[in-house]
Amino acid sequence: MDWLDALILGIVQGLAEYLPISSSGHLVIFREILGLKLAGDDALQFDVILHAATVCSTIVILWPLFRNLCKSFFTFSRDDDFWYVIKILVSCIPIAIVGFCFKDLVEGLFTGNLTIVGICLLATACLLTFAHFSDRLLDGKMIAANRGRDITFADAITIGVAQAVAVLPGLSRSGTTIATGILIGDRRDKVASFSFLMVIIPILGEALLSVKDIVAGEAAGQVAVPTSCLVIGFISAFVVGCLACKWMLNLVKKGKLVWFAVYCLIVGILCIVW
């Protein structure tokens, strides 16, 4: 891997993490296009660094909300923001179970199998389409971002299960969680922010473990991805992620996700027939 590869993958991650097109799936696709043959652990390690960058993008763009949530949670205010954080923690339970119990299986999926990516992209397209038309059915001709209820604890668990399933490369995490929230009747403006915030804890946890592995690998002289590439990938993913996060929040409010279903359908078919 050289600096240009890292830059391209960082840009792809920054866009695809927030747009409902699957960042993990597109990283697999672009590694194939660029001819990068990273080993499973090295590919996963680099992907985690890129995901950590987009988590930082989320914190920057949603800083007023994030700051208030942290203040309420760490001061035990027991207000709406405090319980919102508890819902986020509850939503992380399914992904934690997958991470602890099926880590090796999940890592094995990130081996450049474009057929799996294609099938999961088709599933993403179907889910986005269902969410779009169910939203229209309930709203009639009126598109209102505040239709529906606020996220409940049961909703948090349901969306958390969707996030756990979305570890499959090609199944968009943001698309799956946002579409699930819409399908169960949550407000679109609320579920988008919740979707972006709920990934912070699992990604930062995985990133910390990855940093430990990177340091250990450098000490043993076994790091396949140069540190300079990790830095370039992180910065490019962060900058592009900030722009994509703001864009996606507006798209969800306007109910424009169906166009990404068309994109996922086309790319999914191409991956299968490649």
N, C-alpha and C positions, 0 to 999 in steps of 0.2 A: 504494500500500500504506500502511495506517495501523497503529497499534500493536496494535489488536485482531486484524488479519489476521496480523501477525507472531507474536502470542501463540498463536493457534490453530494456525498452521503449526508453531510450535515444539513444542507439545504433541503434535501428530500425529507429528512426527519422533521425539520422545523415545519414544513408544510403538512406532511402526512400525519403528524401526531394530532393535529387539531381538526383538519379536514377529515371527513368520515371515509377515508380511502385505505386505511391500515398502514401505519408507519412500518411495522415489522414486515409486512408483506412487500412493501415497496423497497425496503432495504435489501431483502432477498433478491428482488427483481434487478435492482441496480447493481448489486454485487455481481450478478450474472452478466449484465450488460458490460460492466467494467472489467470483467474477467478476473475478479478477486477471488482467490481460493483460500479464504481464512478457515482455520480449524474451528470446530464448534465452540470451544471455550473462548477463543480469540474473537470470533464474530459476536458472541453474546456479550463479551466484555466491552467491545466497542459500541454495541447497540445500547448497553446500559449507560455509558457515558453520554451518548446522544440523548437518551431519554432524560437523564439528569439535567441536561441543558434546557430541554423544553419544560421541565418542572420549574426551573428558575424563571422561564418566560411566563409561566402561569402566575407565579408569585408576584412578578413585576406588574403584569397587566391587571391582576385582581388584588393589588396591594391594599386598597382601602378595606375591602371585604376581608382579606386574609389577616390584616392587622387587627381588625375588630374581633375576629374569631379567636385569634391567639390571646388577645387581652381578656376576653370573657372566659376562655377555657382555663388559662393559667391563674386567674384570680377567682375561679369557682363562682362566677357571678350568677349562675343558674338562670340566665335569661335565654332568649331565643337563640342567640349566637352560641351560647354554651351547649345547648342541646343539638344545634346544627353540627358542631364538631363531634359530638357523641354519635350522631347519625353517620358521619363520615367514617369514624372508627369502626362502627358496626358494619358498614359497607365493605371494609377491608378484610373482614373475617374470611369470606370465601377465597379471595386471592391468596391470603396467607396459608390457608389449608392446601391449595394447589401448589404453592411455592415450596412448602415444607415436605409434602407427601409425594409430589410428582415432579420434582425439580429435574431429575435426569430425563424423564420422558419429554418434558417441555423443551429442554435444551436440544434434544434429538430432533425436534421439529424444525429447528433453524439450520438446516443443512443444505439449503438451496433447492428444495423440492418444489418446483414451480407448479406441479399439478395440485399439491395441497394448497398452495397460495391461490391458485385459480379457483378452486372449489370454494374456498372461504371468501374470496372476493364476490363470487356469485351469491353466497349466503348473505353477505353484507348488502348487496344490491337489493335482495328480496326484503330484508329487514327494513331498510330505508324506505322502500316502496310501500310496505305495509303501514309504517308509521306515518308516511305522508298522506295516504288516502284515508286512514282512520282519523287523522287530525281534521281533514277536510270534511269527512262524514259527520263528525261531531260539531264542527263549527259552521257547517253550511257554507255559505259564500263569504263569511266573515273570518278573517285570519287575525286572531288576537293572541299575543304572546302570554297574556295573563289568564287564558282559559285553563281550567283545571285547578287542582289543589296543590298546596305546598307538600313537600316531600315528607312522608311519614317514616317511622322506623321500619315498617313492613316494606315500604318502597325502597328504603336504603338497602335492605337485605336483597331484594329482588334485583336492584341495579348492581349490587355487589356480585351477585351470581353471574350476571351478564358480563361484568368485567373479568371474572375468573375464566369464563368460557372464551373470552376474546384474547386469551394468550395465544391462541392459534394464529400463526402468521397468515395474514390475508383477511382475518376477521377484525374489522376496525374497532378499536377500543372505544373511541369517542362516539363513533356511529352506533355501536351496539348499545352502549349505556344511555345515550341520548334517546335513541329510538325506543328502547325499553321503557324509559321514563315517560315518553309521550304515549306509548301504547297502554300503560297502566293508569294514565290520566293525570300526570303531573304537569305543572306549568312549564312551557318550553323555555322561558327565560330563566327559571329556577334550575331546571334539570341540566342545562348547559354548564352553568357555573359549578354545580355539584359534581358533574362528570369530570371537569378539569381539576377540581380540588381533591377529589377522592383518590386520584392516582399519585398524589404527592408522597404519601407515606410509604406505599410499597416500592415505588421507584427509588426514593432516597435510601430506603433500607437496602435495596439491591445494589445501589451505587456505592454505598459504604463498603459492602462486602467486595465489590469489584475493585475499589481502590486498594483494599488490603491485598487482593490477589495480584494487582498490578505491581505494587511495591515488592511483594514476595517474588514475583516473576523477574523483576529487574535485578533483584539481589542474586537470583540464580542464573541471570543471563538468558531467560527464556521468553522474553516479551516479543511477540511477532509484530505488534502494532507499535510503531515509534511514538514516543511521548509527544513529539511535535504534531503528529497526525491527530492524536487525541485532543490536543488543545485547539487545533484548527477546526476539527469536527464539532467540538463543544461550542466554540464561538459562533460558527455559522448556524448551527442548530438553534442557538439562543436568539440571535438577531432575527432570523426568519420566523422563529416560533412566536416572538412578540407580535409581529405583523399578522401572522396567521391566526393567533388566538383572538385578537380584536375583530378580525374579519369573520371568524366562525361564530362568535357571539352574536353578531348582527345577522348572519345568515340564519341561525336557529330561530331568532325572534321573528324573522320574515317568512319562515317556513319554506326555505329554498333547498332543502336537503335532497330532494328527489333527483336533481341534476347529477348529484354524486352517485346516485344509484345507476344511472346510465353509464357513467364513467367506469364504475366498478364492474358492470356487466361486460363492457367491451374489453377491459384489461383482463378480467377473469377468463374470458374465452380465449384471448391471446395466450395467456399463460398455459392453459390446458392443451392447446394445439401446437405450442412452441416445439 
